[in-house]
Amino acid sequence: MIEANREGRLARRAAAGDREALRALYEEHSDMVFAVAYRLTDSSPDARDVLQDVFVYLPTALKSFDQRSSLGTWLRVVATRQALQLIRARQRRREIPIGDDVPTRPPHALDTIALERALAALSDKLRAVIILKEIEGYSHKEISNFLEITPTASAARLCRARASLRATLGER
């Protein structure tokens, strides 16, 4: 309860333009926002763009934060929406990445690297659904709202994504 009160106070102060409150929120939540964005965009530069956009517009967005959920949960939704918006914009422009994206994280075990490569090989549509469902824990109804598709389409995409991952990773 104390943590929720503290976050509520920080959110109100940041919404009012308090830079120190915004800095405290950034320090507490930036890693999570970056992680959500990276998993969805599969790109460190894009994830950094999402992170920047989320926190640049946070004081304005916080005015709609109703404190029915924790600030962290609310920020996860904001980051998800911002990342999906970036993906949609990239698809509209048909952007093609130039060069390899060098990860800004420590090396992983071979299984993790194989999984990340398999996820990266999925289309944006399939990757978004599997990450939102399996990693972020959203329901198909929530995913359908984010992606502007039906819950049935979300479930179908999840099924296709799983099948593709199994084929890529050699599981039967």
Summary of the structure (lengths in Angstrom):
residues: 172
radius of gyration: 17.2
end to end distance: 46.6
largest distance: 54.5
contacts: 465
relative contact order: 0.10
helix: 76%
strand: 0%
